[in-house]
Amino acid sequence: MTDTLIPPAAVTADRPAHRDPNVLRWLGAYTSSMLGDSIYYIALSWAAVQAGTPAQAGVVMAVSAVPRAVLMLGGGVLADRLGPRRVVIGSDVVRCAAVLAVAALLFLAGPGLWLLALLALLFGTVDAVFMPAVGALPARITGKGQLARLQGLRGLAIRVASVVGAPLGGLGVAVGGAATAFALAGLLIAVSVPLLVSVRVRDLPSDDRTRTREATPWRDLRAGLRYVRGHRVLAPLMLAIALGDFGFVGPLNVGLTLLADQRGWGASGMGSVLAGFGVGAGAASLLLAVRGRLPRAGLVAAYAILAGCVAIGALAYVPSLVAAVGVALLIGLLAGLSGALCGALLQTQADPAYLGRVTAVASLVSLGLAPLSMPFAAAAIGAFGLGPVFVASAAVCGLGGVVALCVPGLRRAELPR
């Protein structure tokens, strides 16, 4: 499979991303793929619960996390060596085939835990190469001046997928069980493939391509880690992302569930708080998609992290559900803004030849290491209560903002005009 190339001059013209047919094709493919992902997880959880005990279902749901974390850095190397477009297309083809095959088997026979675990394992393995490639692709389909706007559009796509995917998955399960939901997920992922094939990408400079192809994969990996470690913006940015996510994931997941139970808000109340967060994050993505660029991006991201950590700490002490929804909306707005700006800085500060590996490191931090905070948060809440743990988590999150403020390279980082 060869990439459809466009000359760099055609990209650097910086046509507005929301008016660029090439970007819109990519956005349609990404949204369809994310919708399929959302429905897939609902189908998997439902099928696992029907086939085994709650504990067994939990193991099935967790199986995909292991290969995703272990292989993520290798996925970044693969994206840089083969090109992110090829890797994303190949990943979607494999995921689509696997999900549709399981749907067909479930139509013919009852679900077996081994089959579901195998699917989860395969999905996690493919995710390890899909995620770095997805992160590396935007820099090859638009100019640097549009990458912040593209991050906003990508954030909106994620929100749409999470809001629409859940009821679609539930409808699929209600109509025909897990098999129908799996089939729907596979078809939505399939829609992304022809759209991705039609997306045009720009090539890397010849010296970067030569350097990447002549090295071994192991040397590529080491070179990528050295590149991140020695970069004046990327190194502190990775630390800020790690601290922010590590302090954020526990309260939003385990802590919020326990808070809703303790206050008597119930599942509907917890859903309202999560909806507030989603609306805030969506508003931040919309702001970046419309504006396209915020000046002093590094400084704004730092202040957004610091303000967000204060809101996280306050969430455990709000007196009512209405107040909690308001605070969650503020958290979503600030976390969405800082996350989008950090993502845009990753895109614009990294050398395109290293972008897959840079994205892999960031993805590993956010999706591989940050979830480890959840069992610690749960244990700490049992020992010390909700309030102190929320405050401690907020302090950890705030350290990310402190890093961004104290490191001159990151504090002064700007997005291209």
Buried (B, 14 or more C-beta within 10 A) or exposed (E): EEBEBBEBEEBBEBBEBBEBEBBBBBBBBBBBBBBBBBBBBBBBBBBBBBBBEEEBBBBBBEBBBBBBBBBBBBBBBBBBBBBBBBBBBBBBBBBBBBBBBBBBBBBEEEBBBEBBBBBBBBBBBBBBBBBBBBBBBBBBBBBBBBBBBBBBBBBBBBBBBBBBBBEBBBBBBEEBBBBBBBBBBBBBBBBBBEBBEBBBBBBBEEEBBEBBEEBEEEEBBBBBBEBBEEBBBBBBBBBBBBBBBBBBBBBBBBBBEBBBEEBEBEEEBBEBBBBBBBBBBBBBBBBBBEEBBBEBBBBBBBBBBBBBBBBBBBBBEBEEBEEBBBBBBBBBBBBBBBBBBBBBBBBBBBBBBBBBBBBBBBBBBBBBBBBEBBEBBBEBBEEEEBBBBBBBBBBBBBBBBBBBBEBEBBBEBBBBE
